[in-house]
Amino acid sequence: MALNMSWQLALAVLVPVIAGAELDKSAGTSHLYTFIGLAIAVLVSAVVMWRAMQTANNLPVPKLSAAQKRAIQKQYEEDDD
C-alpha cells in the first residue's frame, strides 16, 4: 500500500510541475504555469493521501483472544521492569 501511494504521489507532483515548467518555457512566462502546476500538485497530493487513508481505515483489524491479550500485557509488564 505504501509503494502504491509513493508512485501516485510522485506522479501527482512531477507531472503538473514539469508540465508547468515546460509551458513557461514555450509561452515565455516567468514561472506562472510552474506555480499553477505546483498548486495542482498540492491538491492532487491531498486527494492521493486522502484515498490512502480511507483504504488504510478499511483494512480489517485482527481480533485477539483473551489469552493473547494477557500474554501481550504480561510481555509489556516484563519489558517495563
HTML snippet that shows the backbone in 3Dmol.js (N, CA, C, O; Angstrom):
<script src="https://3Dmol.org/build/3Dmol-min.js"></script>
<div id="view" style="width:600px;height:400px;position:relative"></div>
<script>
const pdb = `
ATOM      1  N   MET A   1       0.825  -1.191   0.000  1.00  0.00           N
ATOM      2  CA  MET A   1       0.000   0.000   0.000  1.00  0.00           C
ATOM      3  C   MET A   1       0.875   1.262   0.000  1.00  0.00           C
ATOM      4  O   MET A   1       0.550   2.245  -0.666  1.00  0.00           O
ATOM      5  N   ALA A   2       1.981   1.229   0.748  1.00  0.00           N
ATOM      6  CA  ALA A   2       2.870   2.390   0.800  1.00  0.00           C
ATOM      7  C   ALA A   2       3.548   2.612  -0.551  1.00  0.00           C
ATOM      8  O   ALA A   2       3.734   3.751  -0.979  1.00  0.00           O
ATOM      9  N   LEU A   3       3.913   1.525  -1.213  1.00  0.00           N
ATOM     10  CA  LEU A   3       4.543   1.652  -2.527  1.00  0.00           C
ATOM     11  C   LEU A   3       3.566   2.241  -3.540  1.00  0.00           C
ATOM     12  O   LEU A   3       3.941   3.068  -4.371  1.00  0.00           O
ATOM     13  N   ASN A   4       2.324   1.811  -3.463  1.00  0.00           N
ATOM     14  CA  ASN A   4       1.288   2.337  -4.358  1.00  0.00           C
ATOM     15  C   ASN A   4       1.110   3.840  -4.142  1.00  0.00           C
ATOM     16  O   ASN A   4       1.041   4.606  -5.103  1.00  0.00           O
ATOM     17  N   MET A   5       1.037   4.257  -2.877  1.00  0.00           N
ATOM     18  CA  MET A   5       0.868   5.670  -2.586  1.00  0.00           C
ATOM     19  C   MET A   5       2.102   6.455  -3.021  1.00  0.00           C
ATOM     20  O   MET A   5       1.980   7.596  -3.467  1.00  0.00           O
ATOM     21  N   SER A   6       3.282   5.864  -2.898  1.00  0.00           N
ATOM     22  CA  SER A   6       4.520   6.559  -3.254  1.00  0.00           C
ATOM     23  C   SER A   6       4.568   6.912  -4.732  1.00  0.00           C
ATOM     24  O   SER A   6       4.877   8.049  -5.088  1.00  0.00           O
ATOM     25  N   TRP A   7       4.265   5.945  -5.599  1.00  0.00           N
ATOM     26  CA  TRP A   7       4.333   6.275  -7.027  1.00  0.00           C
ATOM     27  C   TRP A   7       3.213   7.219  -7.423  1.00  0.00           C
ATOM     28  O   TRP A   7       3.392   8.045  -8.319  1.00  0.00           O
ATOM     29  N   GLN A   8       2.048   7.113  -6.767  1.00  0.00           N
ATOM     30  CA  GLN A   8       0.970   8.049  -7.075  1.00  0.00           C
ATOM     31  C   GLN A   8       1.358   9.473  -6.676  1.00  0.00           C
ATOM     32  O   GLN A   8       1.071  10.420  -7.408  1.00  0.00           O
ATOM     33  N   LEU A   9       2.004   9.629  -5.525  1.00  0.00           N
ATOM     34  CA  LEU A   9       2.447  10.955  -5.097  1.00  0.00           C
ATOM     35  C   LEU A   9       3.534  11.492  -6.023  1.00  0.00           C
ATOM     36  O   LEU A   9       3.553  12.680  -6.344  1.00  0.00           O
ATOM     37  N   ALA A  10       4.430  10.620  -6.447  1.00  0.00           N
ATOM     38  CA  ALA A  10       5.487  11.058  -7.358  1.00  0.00           C
ATOM     39  C   ALA A  10       4.890  11.594  -8.657  1.00  0.00           C
ATOM     40  O   ALA A  10       5.286  12.654  -9.143  1.00  0.00           O
ATOM     41  N   LEU A  11       3.941  10.856  -9.208  1.00  0.00           N
ATOM     42  CA  LEU A  11       3.294  11.318 -10.441  1.00  0.00           C
ATOM     43  C   LEU A  11       2.471  12.574 -10.202  1.00  0.00           C
ATOM     44  O   LEU A  11       2.450  13.479 -11.035  1.00  0.00           O
ATOM     45  N   ALA A  12       1.794  12.624  -9.066  1.00  0.00           N
ATOM     46  CA  ALA A  12       0.941  13.777  -8.763  1.00  0.00           C
ATOM     47  C   ALA A  12       1.747  15.058  -8.629  1.00  0.00           C
ATOM     48  O   ALA A  12       1.238  16.144  -8.910  1.00  0.00           O
ATOM     49  N   VAL A  13       2.993  14.944  -8.205  1.00  0.00           N
ATOM     50  CA  VAL A  13       3.826  16.135  -8.047  1.00  0.00           C
ATOM     51  C   VAL A  13       4.620  16.431  -9.324  1.00  0.00           C
ATOM     52  O   VAL A  13       4.661  17.569  -9.790  1.00  0.00           O
ATOM     53  N   LEU A  14       5.236  15.414  -9.869  1.00  0.00           N
ATOM     54  CA  LEU A  14       6.134  15.640 -11.001  1.00  0.00           C
ATOM     55  C   LEU A  14       5.423  16.083 -12.273  1.00  0.00           C
ATOM     56  O   LEU A  14       5.882  17.006 -12.946  1.00  0.00           O
ATOM     57  N   VAL A  15       4.327  15.449 -12.607  1.00  0.00           N
ATOM     58  CA  VAL A  15       3.663  15.751 -13.879  1.00  0.00           C
ATOM     59  C   VAL A  15       3.180  17.209 -13.947  1.00  0.00           C
ATOM     60  O   VAL A  15       3.503  17.898 -14.914  1.00  0.00           O
ATOM     61  N   PRO A  16       2.423  17.703 -12.963  1.00  0.00           N
ATOM     62  CA  PRO A  16       1.969  19.101 -13.089  1.00  0.00           C
ATOM     63  C   PRO A  16       3.106  20.125 -13.027  1.00  0.00           C
ATOM     64  O   PRO A  16       3.074  21.134 -13.733  1.00  0.00           O
ATOM     65  N   VAL A  17       4.107  19.867 -12.186  1.00  0.00           N
ATOM     66  CA  VAL A  17       5.197  20.836 -12.060  1.00  0.00           C
ATOM     67  C   VAL A  17       6.037  20.854 -13.328  1.00  0.00           C
ATOM     68  O   VAL A  17       6.380  21.927 -13.824  1.00  0.00           O
ATOM     69  N   ILE A  18       6.373  19.690 -13.858  1.00  0.00           N
ATOM     70  CA  ILE A  18       7.164  19.648 -15.093  1.00  0.00           C
ATOM     71  C   ILE A  18       6.368  20.221 -16.264  1.00  0.00           C
ATOM     72  O   ILE A  18       6.916  20.941 -17.099  1.00  0.00           O
ATOM     73  N   ALA A  19       5.074  19.900 -16.322  1.00  0.00           N
ATOM     74  CA  ALA A  19       4.238  20.458 -17.385  1.00  0.00           C
ATOM     75  C   ALA A  19       4.171  21.979 -17.280  1.00  0.00           C
ATOM     76  O   ALA A  19       4.227  22.675 -18.293  1.00  0.00           O
ATOM     77  N   GLY A  20       4.053  22.490 -16.064  1.00  0.00           N
ATOM     78  CA  GLY A  20       4.030  23.943 -15.876  1.00  0.00           C
ATOM     79  C   GLY A  20       5.341  24.589 -16.286  1.00  0.00           C
ATOM     80  O   GLY A  20       5.349  25.664 -16.886  1.00  0.00           O
ATOM     81  N   ALA A  21       6.456  23.933 -15.961  1.00  0.00           N
ATOM     82  CA  ALA A  21       7.759  24.481 -16.345  1.00  0.00           C
ATOM     83  C   ALA A  21       7.921  24.490 -17.865  1.00  0.00           C
ATOM     84  O   ALA A  21       8.451  25.440 -18.440  1.00  0.00           O
ATOM     85  N   GLU A  22       7.458  23.426 -18.498  1.00  0.00           N
ATOM     86  CA  GLU A  22       7.546  23.371 -19.966  1.00  0.00           C
ATOM     87  C   GLU A  22       6.643  24.417 -20.609  1.00  0.00           C
ATOM     88  O   GLU A  22       7.019  25.037 -21.604  1.00  0.00           O
ATOM     89  N   LEU A  23       5.458  24.615 -20.047  1.00  0.00           N
ATOM     90  CA  LEU A  23       4.571  25.664 -20.566  1.00  0.00           C
ATOM     91  C   LEU A  23       5.190  27.045 -20.389  1.00  0.00           C
ATOM     92  O   LEU A  23       5.054  27.905 -21.259  1.00  0.00           O
ATOM     93  N   ASP A  24       5.873  27.261 -19.259  1.00  0.00           N
ATOM     94  CA  ASP A  24       6.565  28.535 -19.053  1.00  0.00           C
ATOM     95  C   ASP A  24       7.638  28.758 -20.113  1.00  0.00           C
ATOM     96  O   ASP A  24       7.790  29.867 -20.624  1.00  0.00           O
ATOM     97  N   LYS A  25       8.377  27.709 -20.440  1.00  0.00           N
ATOM     98  CA  LYS A  25       9.419  27.835 -21.466  1.00  0.00           C
ATOM     99  C   LYS A  25       8.825  28.185 -22.825  1.00  0.00           C
ATOM    100  O   LYS A  25       9.319  29.067 -23.527  1.00  0.00           O
ATOM    101  N   SER A  26       7.754  27.475 -23.182  1.00  0.00           N
ATOM    102  CA  SER A  26       7.187  27.697 -24.514  1.00  0.00           C
ATOM    103  C   SER A  26       6.409  29.016 -24.608  1.00  0.00           C
ATOM    104  O   SER A  26       6.392  29.645 -25.666  1.00  0.00           O
ATOM    105  N   ALA A  27       5.774  29.434 -23.525  1.00  0.00           N
ATOM    106  CA  ALA A  27       4.988  30.670 -23.553  1.00  0.00           C
ATOM    107  C   ALA A  27       5.826  31.889 -23.198  1.00  0.00           C
ATOM    108  O   ALA A  27       5.408  33.023 -23.429  1.00  0.00           O
ATOM    109  N   GLY A  28       7.007  31.658 -22.636  1.00  0.00           N
ATOM    110  CA  GLY A  28       7.855  32.776 -22.265  1.00  0.00           C
ATOM    111  C   GLY A  28       7.398  33.505 -21.014  1.00  0.00           C
ATOM    112  O   GLY A  28       7.757  34.663 -20.800  1.00  0.00           O
ATOM    113  N   THR A  29       6.616  32.841 -20.197  1.00  0.00           N
ATOM    114  CA  THR A  29       6.161  33.470 -18.952  1.00  0.00           C
ATOM    115  C   THR A  29       7.173  33.218 -17.854  1.00  0.00           C
ATOM    116  O   THR A  29       8.022  32.334 -17.966  1.00  0.00           O
ATOM    117  N   SER A  30       7.075  33.995 -16.802  1.00  0.00           N
ATOM    118  CA  SER A  30       8.038  33.907 -15.699  1.00  0.00           C
ATOM    119  C   SER A  30       7.443  33.095 -14.547  1.00  0.00           C
ATOM    120  O   SER A  30       6.931  33.671 -13.587  1.00  0.00           O
ATOM    121  N   HIS A  31       7.505  31.787 -14.633  1.00  0.00           N
ATOM    122  CA  HIS A  31       7.109  30.840 -13.588  1.00  0.00           C
ATOM    123  C   HIS A  31       5.618  30.817 -13.260  1.00  0.00           C
ATOM    124  O   HIS A  31       5.224  30.219 -12.258  1.00  0.00           O
ATOM    125  N   LEU A  32       4.799  31.438 -14.062  1.00  0.00           N
ATOM    126  CA  LEU A  32       3.362  31.447 -13.799  1.00  0.00           C
ATOM    127  C   LEU A  32       2.791  30.031 -13.843  1.00  0.00           C
ATOM    128  O   LEU A  32       2.122  29.599 -12.905  1.00  0.00           O
ATOM    129  N   TYR A  33       3.051  29.320 -14.921  1.00  0.00           N
ATOM    130  CA  TYR A  33       2.494  27.978 -15.077  1.00  0.00           C
ATOM    131  C   TYR A  33       3.147  26.968 -14.132  1.00  0.00           C
ATOM    132  O   TYR A  33       2.528  25.971 -13.762  1.00  0.00           O
ATOM    133  N   THR A  34       4.384  27.224 -13.746  1.00  0.00           N
ATOM    134  CA  THR A  34       5.031  26.345 -12.767  1.00  0.00           C
ATOM    135  C   THR A  34       4.306  26.439 -11.430  1.00  0.00           C
ATOM    136  O   THR A  34       4.073  25.418 -10.782  1.00  0.00           O
ATOM    137  N   PHE A  35       3.951  27.642 -11.013  1.00  0.00           N
ATOM    138  CA  PHE A  35       3.228  27.805  -9.753  1.00  0.00           C
ATOM    139  C   PHE A  35       1.812  27.238  -9.843  1.00  0.00           C
ATOM    140  O   PHE A  35       1.300  26.686  -8.869  1.00  0.00           O
ATOM    141  N   ILE A  36       1.189  27.373 -10.991  1.00  0.00           N
ATOM    142  CA  ILE A  36      -0.130  26.763 -11.184  1.00  0.00           C
ATOM    143  C   ILE A  36       0.003  25.235 -11.106  1.00  0.00           C
ATOM    144  O   ILE A  36      -0.828  24.567 -10.491  1.00  0.00           O
ATOM    145  N   GLY A  37       1.041  24.694 -11.726  1.00  0.00           N
ATOM    146  CA  GLY A  37       1.305  23.260 -11.647  1.00  0.00           C
ATOM    147  C   GLY A  37       1.579  22.818 -10.221  1.00  0.00           C
ATOM    148  O   GLY A  37       1.148  21.742  -9.808  1.00  0.00           O
ATOM    149  N   LEU A  38       2.293  23.643  -9.468  1.00  0.00           N
ATOM    150  CA  LEU A  38       2.560  23.324  -8.067  1.00  0.00           C
ATOM    151  C   LEU A  38       1.269  23.307  -7.254  1.00  0.00           C
ATOM    152  O   LEU A  38       1.088  22.436  -6.403  1.00  0.00           O
ATOM    153  N   ALA A  39       0.378  24.253  -7.504  1.00  0.00           N
ATOM    154  CA  ALA A  39      -0.904  24.280  -6.799  1.00  0.00           C
ATOM    155  C   ALA A  39      -1.727  23.038  -7.139  1.00  0.00           C
ATOM    156  O   ALA A  39      -2.348  22.442  -6.260  1.00  0.00           O
ATOM    157  N   ILE A  40      -1.732  22.657  -8.397  1.00  0.00           N
ATOM    158  CA  ILE A  40      -2.441  21.434  -8.808  1.00  0.00           C
ATOM    159  C   ILE A  40      -1.809  20.227  -8.142  1.00  0.00           C
ATOM    160  O   ILE A  40      -2.520  19.321  -7.707  1.00  0.00           O
ATOM    161  N   ALA A  41      -0.472  20.198  -8.053  1.00  0.00           N
ATOM    162  CA  ALA A  41       0.229  19.085  -7.415  1.00  0.00           C
ATOM    163  C   ALA A  41      -0.148  18.956  -5.950  1.00  0.00           C
ATOM    164  O   ALA A  41      -0.324  17.847  -5.446  1.00  0.00           O
ATOM    165  N   VAL A  42      -0.274  20.084  -5.265  1.00  0.00           N
ATOM    166  CA  VAL A  42      -0.657  20.048  -3.844  1.00  0.00           C
ATOM    167  C   VAL A  42      -2.064  19.484  -3.693  1.00  0.00           C
ATOM    168  O   VAL A  42      -2.311  18.658  -2.814  1.00  0.00           O
ATOM    169  N   LEU A  43      -2.977  19.922  -4.536  1.00  0.00           N
ATOM    170  CA  LEU A  43      -4.352  19.439  -4.462  1.00  0.00           C
ATOM    171  C   LEU A  43      -4.448  17.944  -4.776  1.00  0.00           C
ATOM    172  O   LEU A  43      -5.128  17.199  -4.070  1.00  0.00           O
ATOM    173  N   VAL A  44      -3.768  17.515  -5.832  1.00  0.00           N
ATOM    174  CA  VAL A  44      -3.814  16.103  -6.210  1.00  0.00           C
ATOM    175  C   VAL A  44      -3.132  15.244  -5.144  1.00  0.00           C
ATOM    176  O   VAL A  44      -3.582  14.131  -4.870  1.00  0.00           O
ATOM    177  N   SER A  45      -2.064  15.744  -4.546  1.00  0.00           N
ATOM    178  CA  SER A  45      -1.387  15.009  -3.475  1.00  0.00           C
ATOM    179  C   SER A  45      -2.307  14.832  -2.269  1.00  0.00           C
ATOM    180  O   SER A  45      -2.316  13.776  -1.637  1.00  0.00           O
ATOM    181  N   ALA A  46      -3.069  15.856  -1.962  1.00  0.00           N
ATOM    182  CA  ALA A  46      -4.017  15.742  -0.852  1.00  0.00           C
ATOM    183  C   ALA A  46      -5.067  14.675  -1.148  1.00  0.00           C
ATOM    184  O   ALA A  46      -5.456  13.922  -0.256  1.00  0.00           O
ATOM    185  N   VAL A  47      -5.522  14.607  -2.389  1.00  0.00           N
ATOM    186  CA  VAL A  47      -6.501  13.591  -2.774  1.00  0.00           C
ATOM    187  C   VAL A  47      -5.887  12.195  -2.672  1.00  0.00           C
ATOM    188  O   VAL A  47      -6.531  11.268  -2.180  1.00  0.00           O
ATOM    189  N   VAL A  48      -4.647  12.044  -3.133  1.00  0.00           N
ATOM    190  CA  VAL A  48      -3.971  10.738  -3.060  1.00  0.00           C
ATOM    191  C   VAL A  48      -3.824  10.308  -1.600  1.00  0.00           C
ATOM    192  O   VAL A  48      -4.081   9.153  -1.264  1.00  0.00           O
ATOM    193  N   MET A  49      -3.414  11.228  -0.742  1.00  0.00           N
ATOM    194  CA  MET A  49      -3.247  10.887   0.672  1.00  0.00           C
ATOM    195  C   MET A  49      -4.590  10.568   1.323  1.00  0.00           C
ATOM    196  O   MET A  49      -4.677   9.659   2.148  1.00  0.00           O
ATOM    197  N   TRP A  50      -5.624  11.297   0.964  1.00  0.00           N
ATOM    198  CA  TRP A  50      -6.960  11.037   1.496  1.00  0.00           C
ATOM    199  C   TRP A  50      -7.426   9.633   1.120  1.00  0.00           C
ATOM    200  O   TRP A  50      -7.950   8.897   1.956  1.00  0.00           O
ATOM    201  N   ARG A  51      -7.228   9.269  -0.149  1.00  0.00           N
ATOM    202  CA  ARG A  51      -7.634   7.940  -0.603  1.00  0.00           C
ATOM    203  C   ARG A  51      -6.832   6.849   0.098  1.00  0.00           C
ATOM    204  O   ARG A  51      -7.376   5.796   0.429  1.00  0.00           O
ATOM    205  N   ALA A  52      -5.553   7.091   0.322  1.00  0.00           N
ATOM    206  CA  ALA A  52      -4.722   6.107   1.024  1.00  0.00           C
ATOM    207  C   ALA A  52      -5.192   5.939   2.468  1.00  0.00           C
ATOM    208  O   ALA A  52      -5.216   4.825   2.992  1.00  0.00           O
ATOM    209  N   MET A  53      -5.562   7.041   3.103  1.00  0.00           N
ATOM    210  CA  MET A  53      -6.081   6.960   4.476  1.00  0.00           C
ATOM    211  C   MET A  53      -7.403   6.195   4.521  1.00  0.00           C
ATOM    212  O   MET A  53      -7.631   5.396   5.428  1.00  0.00           O
ATOM    213  N   GLN A  54      -8.264   6.441   3.548  1.00  0.00           N
ATOM    214  CA  GLN A  54      -9.533   5.730   3.504  1.00  0.00           C
ATOM    215  C   GLN A  54      -9.311   4.232   3.310  1.00  0.00           C
ATOM    216  O   GLN A  54      -9.986   3.415   3.935  1.00  0.00           O
ATOM    217  N   THR A  55      -8.370   3.876   2.449  1.00  0.00           N
ATOM    218  CA  THR A  55      -8.055   2.468   2.221  1.00  0.00           C
ATOM    219  C   THR A  55      -7.486   1.836   3.481  1.00  0.00           C
ATOM    220  O   THR A  55      -7.862   0.720   3.840  1.00  0.00           O
ATOM    221  N   ALA A  56      -6.584   2.540   4.156  1.00  0.00           N
ATOM    222  CA  ALA A  56      -5.985   2.012   5.383  1.00  0.00           C
ATOM    223  C   ALA A  56      -7.037   1.853   6.479  1.00  0.00           C
ATOM    224  O   ALA A  56      -6.985   0.895   7.250  1.00  0.00           O
ATOM    225  N   ASN A  57      -7.970   2.762   6.553  1.00  0.00           N
ATOM    226  CA  ASN A  57      -9.015   2.674   7.580  1.00  0.00           C
ATOM    227  C   ASN A  57      -9.979   1.524   7.328  1.00  0.00           C
ATOM    228  O   ASN A  57     -10.640   1.061   8.258  1.00  0.00           O
ATOM    229  N   ASN A  58     -10.071   1.060   6.093  1.00  0.00           N
ATOM    230  CA  ASN A  58     -10.980  -0.041   5.767  1.00  0.00           C
ATOM    231  C   ASN A  58     -10.329  -1.414   5.868  1.00  0.00           C
ATOM    232  O   ASN A  58     -10.991  -2.426   5.639  1.00  0.00           O
ATOM    233  N   LEU A  59      -9.038  -1.465   6.209  1.00  0.00           N
ATOM    234  CA  LEU A  59      -8.373  -2.753   6.368  1.00  0.00           C
ATOM    235  C   LEU A  59      -8.893  -3.448   7.620  1.00  0.00           C
ATOM    236  O   LEU A  59      -9.173  -2.794   8.624  1.00  0.00           O
ATOM    237  N   PRO A  60      -9.022  -4.773   7.563  1.00  0.00           N
ATOM    238  CA  PRO A  60      -9.512  -5.484   8.740  1.00  0.00           C
ATOM    239  C   PRO A  60      -8.483  -5.460   9.877  1.00  0.00           C
ATOM    240  O   PRO A  60      -7.275  -5.537   9.652  1.00  0.00           O
ATOM    241  N   VAL A  61      -8.995  -5.354  11.078  1.00  0.00           N
ATOM    242  CA  VAL A  61      -8.153  -5.361  12.269  1.00  0.00           C
ATOM    243  C   VAL A  61      -8.296  -6.731  12.919  1.00  0.00           C
ATOM    244  O   VAL A  61      -9.410  -7.161  13.217  1.00  0.00           O
ATOM    245  N   PRO A  62      -7.174  -7.425  13.145  1.00  0.00           N
ATOM    246  CA  PRO A  62      -7.285  -8.758  13.743  1.00  0.00           C
ATOM    247  C   PRO A  62      -7.782  -8.670  15.183  1.00  0.00           C
ATOM    248  O   PRO A  62      -7.400  -7.777  15.939  1.00  0.00           O
ATOM    249  N   LYS A  63      -8.623  -9.598  15.534  1.00  0.00           N
ATOM    250  CA  LYS A  63      -9.161  -9.658  16.893  1.00  0.00           C
ATOM    251  C   LYS A  63      -8.306 -10.621  17.706  1.00  0.00           C
ATOM    252  O   LYS A  63      -8.022 -11.737  17.268  1.00  0.00           O
ATOM    253  N   LEU A  64      -7.903 -10.184  18.880  1.00  0.00           N
ATOM    254  CA  LEU A  64      -7.092 -11.019  19.752  1.00  0.00           C
ATOM    255  C   LEU A  64      -7.982 -11.724  20.764  1.00  0.00           C
ATOM    256  O   LEU A  64      -8.977 -11.174  21.237  1.00  0.00           O
ATOM    257  N   SER A  65      -7.603 -12.940  21.079  1.00  0.00           N
ATOM    258  CA  SER A  65      -8.326 -13.668  22.125  1.00  0.00           C
ATOM    259  C   SER A  65      -7.896 -13.112  23.475  1.00  0.00           C
ATOM    260  O   SER A  65      -6.918 -12.370  23.569  1.00  0.00           O
ATOM    261  N   ALA A  66      -8.626 -13.474  24.507  1.00  0.00           N
ATOM    262  CA  ALA A  66      -8.300 -13.006  25.852  1.00  0.00           C
ATOM    263  C   ALA A  66      -6.918 -13.500  26.268  1.00  0.00           C
ATOM    264  O   ALA A  66      -6.168 -12.765  26.910  1.00  0.00           O
ATOM    265  N   ALA A  67      -6.572 -14.731  25.911  1.00  0.00           N
ATOM    266  CA  ALA A  67      -5.264 -15.278  26.261  1.00  0.00           C
ATOM    267  C   ALA A  67      -4.146 -14.506  25.555  1.00  0.00           C
ATOM    268  O   ALA A  67      -3.099 -14.249  26.151  1.00  0.00           O
ATOM    269  N   GLN A  68      -4.361 -14.139  24.301  1.00  0.00           N
ATOM    270  CA  GLN A  68      -3.355 -13.365  23.565  1.00  0.00           C
ATOM    271  C   GLN A  68      -3.179 -11.981  24.189  1.00  0.00           C
ATOM    272  O   GLN A  68      -2.059 -11.480  24.296  1.00  0.00           O
ATOM    273  N   LYS A  69      -4.293 -11.364  24.600  1.00  0.00           N
ATOM    274  CA  LYS A  69      -4.218 -10.059  25.245  1.00  0.00           C
ATOM    275  C   LYS A  69      -3.441 -10.141  26.549  1.00  0.00           C
ATOM    276  O   LYS A  69      -2.622  -9.270  26.839  1.00  0.00           O
ATOM    277  N   ARG A  70      -3.696 -11.202  27.354  1.00  0.00           N
ATOM    278  CA  ARG A  70      -2.966 -11.376  28.612  1.00  0.00           C
ATOM    279  C   ARG A  70      -1.476 -11.580  28.354  1.00  0.00           C
ATOM    280  O   ARG A  70      -0.645 -11.046  29.089  1.00  0.00           O
ATOM    281  N   ALA A  71      -1.131 -12.340  27.325  1.00  0.00           N
ATOM    282  CA  ALA A  71       0.272 -12.593  27.006  1.00  0.00           C
ATOM    283  C   ALA A  71       0.973 -11.300  26.599  1.00  0.00           C
ATOM    284  O   ALA A  71       2.115 -11.060  26.991  1.00  0.00           O
ATOM    285  N   ILE A  72       0.300 -10.480  25.825  1.00  0.00           N
ATOM    286  CA  ILE A  72       0.879  -9.201  25.402  1.00  0.00           C
ATOM    287  C   ILE A  72       1.040  -8.282  26.605  1.00  0.00           C
ATOM    288  O   ILE A  72       2.066  -7.616  26.745  1.00  0.00           O
ATOM    289  N   GLN A  73       0.037  -8.240  27.471  1.00  0.00           N
ATOM    290  CA  GLN A  73       0.105  -7.403  28.678  1.00  0.00           C
ATOM    291  C   GLN A  73       1.253  -7.858  29.570  1.00  0.00           C
ATOM    292  O   GLN A  73       1.989  -7.033  30.113  1.00  0.00           O
ATOM    293  N   LYS A  74       1.407  -9.175  29.720  1.00  0.00           N
ATOM    294  CA  LYS A  74       2.486  -9.713  30.536  1.00  0.00           C
ATOM    295  C   LYS A  74       3.841  -9.337  29.943  1.00  0.00           C
ATOM    296  O   LYS A  74       4.771  -9.013  30.682  1.00  0.00           O
ATOM    297  N   GLN A  75       3.957  -9.376  28.630  1.00  0.00           N
ATOM    298  CA  GLN A  75       5.205  -9.013  27.960  1.00  0.00           C
ATOM    299  C   GLN A  75       5.519  -7.543  28.172  1.00  0.00           C
ATOM    300  O   GLN A  75       6.675  -7.188  28.400  1.00  0.00           O
ATOM    301  N   TYR A  76       4.508  -6.679  28.102  1.00  0.00           N
ATOM    302  CA  TYR A  76       4.712  -5.248  28.361  1.00  0.00           C
ATOM    303  C   TYR A  76       5.180  -5.027  29.788  1.00  0.00           C
ATOM    304  O   TYR A  76       6.089  -4.233  30.029  1.00  0.00           O
ATOM    305  N   GLU A  77       4.566  -5.721  30.733  1.00  0.00           N
ATOM    306  CA  GLU A  77       4.946  -5.565  32.126  1.00  0.00           C
ATOM    307  C   GLU A  77       6.381  -6.033  32.368  1.00  0.00           C
ATOM    308  O   GLU A  77       7.106  -5.423  33.154  1.00  0.00           O
ATOM    309  N   GLU A  78       6.791  -7.096  31.708  1.00  0.00           N
ATOM    310  CA  GLU A  78       8.171  -7.581  31.845  1.00  0.00           C
ATOM    311  C   GLU A  78       9.152  -6.604  31.222  1.00  0.00           C
ATOM    312  O   GLU A  78      10.253  -6.417  31.738  1.00  0.00           O
ATOM    313  N   ASP A  79       8.766  -5.984  30.123  1.00  0.00           N
ATOM    314  CA  ASP A  79       9.640  -5.013  29.479  1.00  0.00           C
ATOM    315  C   ASP A  79       9.831  -3.767  30.328  1.00  0.00           C
ATOM    316  O   ASP A  79      10.880  -3.126  30.258  1.00  0.00           O
ATOM    317  N   ASP A  80       8.823  -3.412  31.136  1.00  0.00           N
ATOM    318  CA  ASP A  80       8.913  -2.236  31.987  1.00  0.00           C
ATOM    319  C   ASP A  80       9.873  -2.446  33.144  1.00  0.00           C
ATOM    320  O   ASP A  80      10.459  -1.492  33.656  1.00  0.00           O
ATOM    321  N   ASP A  81      10.033  -3.697  33.552  1.00  0.00           N
ATOM    322  CA  ASP A  81      10.921  -3.988  34.707  1.00  0.00           C
ATOM    323  C   ASP A  81      12.359  -3.932  34.370  1.00  0.00           C
ATOM    324  O   ASP A  81      13.205  -4.153  35.237  1.00  0.00           O
TER     325      ASP A  81
END
`;
const viewer = $3Dmol.createViewer("view");
viewer.addModel(pdb, "pdb");
viewer.setStyle({}, {cartoon: {color: "spectrum"}});
viewer.zoomTo();
viewer.render();
</script>
